[in-house]
Amino acid sequence: MGAVGLFWVGGERVAGMDSESDANGERPVGSPAAGVVHSLAERHETLATVESLTGGLLSASIVEIAGVSGVYRGGMVVYATELKATLAGVPASLLEERGPVDPDVAVALAEGGRQRCGADWGLATTGVAGPEPQDGKPVGLVYVAVAGPGGSSVRELDLDGGRAHVRAAAVIEALRLLAERIHEADKDE
């Protein structure tokens, strides 16, 4: 992966990994998405996504990488709370007890995406992008989760900025968490 720098996600310039382009100037070869796609391709493993607040931004950042078709199985955008249960398999009781913005919900989304798409890895986002708080949860509270062959991980984020920045930063942090987990899996082998 590249060094930390600034790049564009969904029209928002955010801090993250480098965003160098390929020889045609078209592909973000140093982006966090490129790093995980290339790592998964080397491992012959696949990825699925389940998104709430990012609304497809995560999957869009992944599919713009050349060679992704051998890695990316697909994904779901489950913006409405009930779809988190019916499509992604989050237990309805968990959603009723804690609401959609919760670390265990994020893990269940990642695991549900992994299982339902038949992927080695699941990557999920849920949180409050704003502009208003949701169910007592503040704007900028985001959970990103990864489910993989060795188990699941979740990370709580407290993001500042407007709606577009929160969503873009959530994508970066989700990809960063996945990259860390892949790196850990590489060390374990």
Phi and psi in degrees as GROMACS dihedral restraints (atoms count N, CA, C in turn):
[ dihedral_restraints ]
;  ai    aj    ak    al  type     phi  dphi    fc
    3     4     5     6     1   -79.8    20    10
    4     5     6     7     1  -180.0    20    10
    6     7     8     9     1   -81.2    20    10
    7     8     9    10     1   163.7    20    10
    9    10    11    12     1   -67.8    20    10
   10    11    12    13     1   138.2    20    10
   12    13    14    15     1  -163.7    20    10
   13    14    15    16     1  -158.2    20    10
   15    16    17    18     1  -114.6    20    10
   16    17    18    19     1   144.9    20    10
   18    19    20    21     1  -158.3    20    10
   19    20    21    22     1   175.4    20    10
   21    22    23    24     1  -101.5    20    10
   22    23    24    25     1   133.1    20    10
   24    25    26    27     1  -134.3    20    10
   25    26    27    28     1   120.8    20    10
   27    28    29    30     1    56.4    20    10
   28    29    30    31     1    36.3    20    10
   30    31    32    33     1    82.3    20    10
   31    32    33    34     1     2.5    20    10
   33    34    35    36     1  -114.4    20    10
   34    35    36    37     1   128.7    20    10
   36    37    38    39     1   -84.5    20    10
   37    38    39    40     1   121.3    20    10
   39    40    41    42     1  -134.1    20    10
   40    41    42    43     1   159.4    20    10
   42    43    44    45     1   -74.5    20    10
   43    44    45    46     1   141.8    20    10
   45    46    47    48     1   177.9    20    10
   46    47    48    49     1  -142.2    20    10
   48    49    50    51     1   -87.5    20    10
   49    50    51    52     1   166.5    20    10
   51    52    53    54     1   -54.9    20    10
   52    53    54    55     1   157.7    20    10
   54    55    56    57     1  -127.3    20    10
   55    56    57    58     1    45.6    20    10
   57    58    59    60     1   -62.2    20    10
   58    59    60    61     1   153.0    20    10
   60    61    62    63     1  -105.8    20    10
   61    62    63    64     1   164.4    20    10
   63    64    65    66     1   -75.4    20    10
   64    65    66    67     1  -173.7    20    10
   66    67    68    69     1   -59.5    20    10
   67    68    69    70     1   -27.8    20    10
   69    70    71    72     1   -87.4    20    10
   70    71    72    73     1    -4.5    20    10
   72    73    74    75     1    73.5    20    10
   73    74    75    76     1    20.9    20    10
   75    76    77    78     1  -109.9    20    10
   76    77    78    79     1   -31.2    20    10
   78    79    80    81     1  -106.3    20    10
   79    80    81    82     1   135.7    20    10
   81    82    83    84     1   -79.6    20    10
   82    83    84    85     1    77.1    20    10
   84    85    86    87     1   -66.3    20    10
   85    86    87    88     1   -20.4    20    10
   87    88    89    90     1  -104.9    20    10
   88    89    90    91     1    10.3    20    10
   90    91    92    93     1   -73.9    20    10
   91    92    93    94     1   161.1    20    10
   93    94    95    96     1   -56.8    20    10
   94    95    96    97     1   -37.9    20    10
   96    97    98    99     1   -62.9    20    10
   97    98    99   100     1   -43.0    20    10
   99   100   101   102     1   -61.9    20    10
  100   101   102   103     1   -41.2    20    10
  102   103   104   105     1   -60.2    20    10
  103   104   105   106     1   -46.6    20    10
  105   106   107   108     1   -72.0    20    10
  106   107   108   109     1   -37.1    20    10
  108   109   110   111     1   -60.7    20    10
  109   110   111   112     1   -46.7    20    10
  111   112   113   114     1   -66.9    20    10
  112   113   114   115     1   -38.6    20    10
  114   115   116   117     1   -64.1    20    10
  115   116   117   118     1   -44.4    20    10
  117   118   119   120     1   -66.3    20    10
  118   119   120   121     1   -37.7    20    10
  120   121   122   123     1   -62.2    20    10
  121   122   123   124     1   -42.2    20    10
  123   124   125   126     1   -62.7    20    10
  124   125   126   127     1   -33.1    20    10
  126   127   128   129     1   -87.2    20    10
  127   128   129   130     1    -5.6    20    10
  129   130   131   132     1    58.2    20    10
  130   131   132   133     1    44.8    20    10
  132   133   134   135     1  -121.5    20    10
  133   134   135   136     1   161.8    20    10
  135   136   137   138     1  -119.0    20    10
  136   137   138   139     1   164.4    20    10
  138   139   140   141     1  -135.0    20    10
  139   140   141   142     1   143.1    20    10
  141   142   143   144     1  -130.9    20    10
  142   143   144   145     1   152.9    20    10
  144   145   146   147     1  -124.6    20    10
  145   146   147   148     1   149.4    20    10
  147   148   149   150     1  -134.5    20    10
  148   149   150   151     1   122.3    20    10
  150   151   152   153     1  -124.1    20    10
  151   152   153   154     1   143.0    20    10
  153   154   155   156     1  -114.4    20    10
  154   155   156   157     1   -86.2    20    10
  156   157   158   159     1   -62.4    20    10
  157   158   159   160     1   -26.0    20    10
  159   160   161   162     1   -80.9    20    10
  160   161   162   163     1   -13.2    20    10
  162   163   164   165     1    50.6    20    10
  163   164   165   166     1    34.0    20    10
  165   166   167   168     1   104.2    20    10
  166   167   168   169     1    -9.2    20    10
  168   169   170   171     1   -64.0    20    10
  169   170   171   172     1   -37.9    20    10
  171   172   173   174     1   -63.8    20    10
  172   173   174   175     1   -50.8    20    10
  174   175   176   177     1   -64.4    20    10
  175   176   177   178     1   -36.7    20    10
  177   178   179   180     1   -62.5    20    10
  178   179   180   181     1   -38.7    20    10
  180   181   182   183     1   -68.7    20    10
  181   182   183   184     1   -28.6    20    10
  183   184   185   186     1   -77.1    20    10
  184   185   186   187     1   -45.7    20    10
  186   187   188   189     1   -75.2    20    10
  187   188   189   190     1    -8.0    20    10
  189   190   191   192     1   -82.0    20    10
  190   191   192   193     1    -1.0    20    10
  192   193   194   195     1   -88.8    20    10
  193   194   195   196     1   130.3    20    10
  195   196   197   198     1   -61.4    20    10
  196   197   198   199     1   136.8    20    10
  198   199   200   201     1    87.3    20    10
  199   200   201   202     1     5.9    20    10
  201   202   203   204     1   -70.1    20    10
  202   203   204   205     1   -23.0    20    10
  204   205   206   207     1   -62.5    20    10
  205   206   207   208     1   -24.3    20    10
  207   208   209   210     1   -81.8    20    10
  208   209   210   211     1    -6.8    20    10
  210   211   212   213     1  -116.2    20    10
  211   212   213   214     1   -47.3    20    10
  213   214   215   216     1   -86.6    20    10
  214   215   216   217     1   116.8    20    10
  216   217   218   219     1   -81.5    20    10
  217   218   219   220     1   -36.7    20    10
  219   220   221   222     1   149.8    20    10
  220   221   222   223     1  -173.8    20    10
  222   223   224   225     1  -164.4    20    10
  223   224   225   226     1   176.6    20    10
  225   226   227   228     1  -133.1    20    10
  226   227   228   229     1   143.2    20    10
  228   229   230   231     1  -109.2    20    10
  229   230   231   232     1   113.2    20    10
  231   232   233   234     1  -118.6    20    10
  232   233   234   235     1    72.9    20    10
  234   235   236   237     1   -70.0    20    10
  235   236   237   238     1   -44.9    20    10
  237   238   239   240     1   -73.5    20    10
  238   239   240   241     1   138.8    20    10
  240   241   242   243     1   -56.1    20    10
  241   242   243   244     1   -44.2    20    10
  243   244   245   246     1   -64.0    20    10
  244   245   246   247     1   -27.6    20    10
  246   247   248   249     1   -71.1    20    10
  247   248   249   250     1   -23.9    20    10
  249   250   251   252     1   -61.8    20    10
  250   251   252   253     1   -33.7    20    10
  252   253   254   255     1   -82.6    20    10
  253   254   255   256     1   -51.8    20    10
  255   256   257   258     1   -71.7    20    10
  256   257   258   259     1   -36.4    20    10
  258   259   260   261     1   -96.7    20    10
  259   260   261   262     1   -41.7    20    10
  261   262   263   264     1   -97.2    20    10
  262   263   264   265     1    -8.9    20    10
  264   265   266   267     1    82.0    20    10
  265   266   267   268     1    16.6    20    10
  267   268   269   270     1   -69.4    20    10
  268   269   270   271     1   131.2    20    10
  270   271   272   273     1   -56.6    20    10
  271   272   273   274     1   129.3    20    10
  273   274   275   276     1   -58.6    20    10
  274   275   276   277     1   -35.5    20    10
  276   277   278   279     1   -63.5    20    10
  277   278   279   280     1   -36.9    20    10
  279   280   281   282     1   -64.7    20    10
  280   281   282   283     1   -44.1    20    10
  282   283   284   285     1   -64.4    20    10
  283   284   285   286     1   -39.2    20    10
  285   286   287   288     1   -66.9    20    10
  286   287   288   289     1   -41.0    20    10
  288   289   290   291     1   -72.9    20    10
  289   290   291   292     1   -40.9    20    10
  291   292   293   294     1  -118.3    20    10
  292   293   294   295     1   -15.4    20    10
  294   295   296   297     1    84.9    20    10
  295   296   297   298     1   175.0    20    10
  297   298   299   300     1   -77.3    20    10
  298   299   300   301     1   -18.3    20    10
  300   301   302   303     1  -102.6    20    10
  301   302   303   304     1    90.1    20    10
  303   304   305   306     1  -158.0    20    10
  304   305   306   307     1   144.8    20    10
  306   307   308   309     1   -62.8    20    10
  307   308   309   310     1   -38.8    20    10
  309   310   311   312     1   -69.6    20    10
  310   311   312   313     1   -30.8    20    10
  312   313   314   315     1   -66.4    20    10
  313   314   315   316     1   -42.3    20    10
  315   316   317   318     1   -59.7    20    10
  316   317   318   319     1   -43.9    20    10
  318   319   320   321     1   -63.8    20    10
  319   320   321   322     1   -43.9    20    10
  321   322   323   324     1   -62.6    20    10
  322   323   324   325     1   -36.1    20    10
  324   325   326   327     1   -63.4    20    10
  325   326   327   328     1   -46.4    20    10
  327   328   329   330     1   -63.0    20    10
  328   329   330   331     1   -44.0    20    10
  330   331   332   333     1   -65.9    20    10
  331   332   333   334     1   -40.4    20    10
  333   334   335   336     1   -63.4    20    10
  334   335   336   337     1   -41.8    20    10
  336   337   338   339     1   -63.9    20    10
  337   338   339   340     1   -42.5    20    10
  339   340   341   342     1   -60.3    20    10
  340   341   342   343     1   -48.1    20    10
  342   343   344   345     1   -69.7    20    10
  343   344   345   346     1   -48.9    20    10
  345   346   347   348     1   -70.1    20    10
  346   347   348   349     1   -26.7    20    10
  348   349   350   351     1   -98.1    20    10
  349   350   351   352     1    -2.5    20    10
  351   352   353   354     1    64.1    20    10
  352   353   354   355     1    43.0    20    10
  354   355   356   357     1  -108.1    20    10
  355   356   357   358     1   160.1    20    10
  357   358   359   360     1   -73.8    20    10
  358   359   360   361     1   -33.3    20    10
  360   361   362   363     1  -128.3    20    10
  361   362   363   364     1   142.1    20    10
  363   364   365   366     1  -120.1    20    10
  364   365   366   367     1   141.0    20    10
  366   367   368   369     1  -131.9    20    10
  367   368   369   370     1   129.1    20    10
  369   370   371   372     1  -136.1    20    10
  370   371   372   373     1   153.4    20    10
  372   373   374   375     1  -132.4    20    10
  373   374   375   376     1   140.3    20    10
  375   376   377   378     1  -152.5    20    10
  376   377   378   379     1   145.6    20    10
  378   379   380   381     1   167.5    20    10
  379   380   381   382     1  -168.4    20    10
  381   382   383   384     1  -116.5    20    10
  382   383   384   385     1   110.0    20    10
  384   385   386   387     1   -85.9    20    10
  385   386   387   388     1   -20.4    20    10
  387   388   389   390     1    97.6    20    10
  388   389   390   391     1  -177.6    20    10
  390   391   392   393     1   -83.5    20    10
  391   392   393   394     1   -10.0    20    10
  393   394   395   396     1  -111.0    20    10
  394   395   396   397     1   153.5    20    10
  396   397   398   399     1   -60.3    20    10
  397   398   399   400     1   160.8    20    10
  399   400   401   402     1  -129.1    20    10
  400   401   402   403     1   121.3    20    10
  402   403   404   405     1    50.1    20    10
  403   404   405   406     1    42.0    20    10
  405   406   407   408     1    80.5    20    10
  406   407   408   409     1     0.8    20    10
  408   409   410   411     1   -96.4    20    10
  409   410   411   412     1   133.7    20    10
  411   412   413   414     1   -74.3    20    10
  412   413   414   415     1   154.6    20    10
  414   415   416   417     1   -59.9    20    10
  415   416   417   418     1   135.1    20    10
  417   418   419   420     1    96.1    20    10
  418   419   420   421     1    -9.0    20    10
  420   421   422   423     1   -78.4    20    10
  421   422   423   424     1   117.9    20    10
  423   424   425   426     1  -136.0    20    10
  424   425   426   427     1   143.8    20    10
  426   427   428   429     1  -120.1    20    10
  427   428   429   430     1   131.2    20    10
  429   430   431   432     1  -117.6    20    10
  430   431   432   433     1   142.2    20    10
  432   433   434   435     1  -140.6    20    10
  433   434   435   436     1   150.7    20    10
  435   436   437   438     1  -127.7    20    10
  436   437   438   439     1   135.4    20    10
  438   439   440   441     1  -121.2    20    10
  439   440   441   442     1   127.3    20    10
  441   442   443   444     1  -141.9    20    10
  442   443   444   445     1  -171.5    20    10
  444   445   446   447     1   -57.8    20    10
  445   446   447   448     1   -29.3    20    10
  447   448   449   450     1  -100.3    20    10
  448   449   450   451     1    11.1    20    10
  450   451   452   453     1   119.7    20    10
  451   452   453   454     1  -164.7    20    10
  453   454   455   456     1  -121.9    20    10
  454   455   456   457     1   153.7    20    10
  456   457   458   459     1  -138.6    20    10
  457   458   459   460     1   148.5    20    10
  459   460   461   462     1  -136.0    20    10
  460   461   462   463     1   148.8    20    10
  462   463   464   465     1  -133.1    20    10
  463   464   465   466     1   132.2    20    10
  465   466   467   468     1   -90.8    20    10
  466   467   468   469     1   135.4    20    10
  468   469   470   471     1  -120.2    20    10
  469   470   471   472     1   142.8    20    10
  471   472   473   474     1  -120.9    20    10
  472   473   474   475     1    93.4    20    10
  474   475   476   477     1  -100.1    20    10
  475   476   477   478     1   139.6    20    10
  477   478   479   480     1   -98.7    20    10
  478   479   480   481     1   167.0    20    10
  480   481   482   483     1   104.8    20    10
  481   482   483   484     1  -179.8    20    10
  483   484   485   486     1   -76.7    20    10
  484   485   486   487     1   178.0    20    10
  486   487   488   489     1   -53.7    20    10
  487   488   489   490     1   -48.2    20    10
  489   490   491   492     1   -62.8    20    10
  490   491   492   493     1   -40.4    20    10
  492   493   494   495     1   -67.7    20    10
  493   494   495   496     1   -42.0    20    10
  495   496   497   498     1   -59.6    20    10
  496   497   498   499     1   -45.5    20    10
  498   499   500   501     1   -64.5    20    10
  499   500   501   502     1   -45.4    20    10
  501   502   503   504     1   -65.1    20    10
  502   503   504   505     1   -42.5    20    10
  504   505   506   507     1   -66.0    20    10
  505   506   507   508     1   -34.5    20    10
  507   508   509   510     1   -62.0    20    10
  508   509   510   511     1   -39.6    20    10
  510   511   512   513     1   -61.2    20    10
  511   512   513   514     1   -48.0    20    10
  513   514   515   516     1   -59.5    20    10
  514   515   516   517     1   -46.1    20    10
  516   517   518   519     1   -69.6    20    10
  517   518   519   520     1   -34.7    20    10
  519   520   521   522     1   -63.1    20    10
  520   521   522   523     1   -46.5    20    10
  522   523   524   525     1   -65.0    20    10
  523   524   525   526     1   -36.7    20    10
  525   526   527   528     1   -64.2    20    10
  526   527   528   529     1   -43.4    20    10
  528   529   530   531     1   -62.4    20    10
  529   530   531   532     1   -43.8    20    10
  531   532   533   534     1   -61.2    20    10
  532   533   534   535     1   -44.0    20    10
  534   535   536   537     1   -59.7    20    10
  535   536   537   538     1   -41.4    20    10
  537   538   539   540     1   -63.1    20    10
  538   539   540   541     1   -43.9    20    10
  540   541   542   543     1   -65.6    20    10
  541   542   543   544     1   -40.1    20    10
  543   544   545   546     1   -63.3    20    10
  544   545   546   547     1   -42.6    20    10
  546   547   548   549     1   -61.2    20    10
  547   548   549   550     1   -42.5    20    10
  549   550   551   552     1   -62.0    20    10
  550   551   552   553     1   -41.9    20    10
  552   553   554   555     1   -63.9    20    10
  553   554   555   556     1   -37.5    20    10
  555   556   557   558     1   -62.4    20    10
  556   557   558   559     1   -40.6    20    10
  558   559   560   561     1   -68.1    20    10
  559   560   561   562     1   -31.4    20    10
  561   562   563   564     1   -75.6    20    10
  562   563   564   565     1   -16.8    20    10
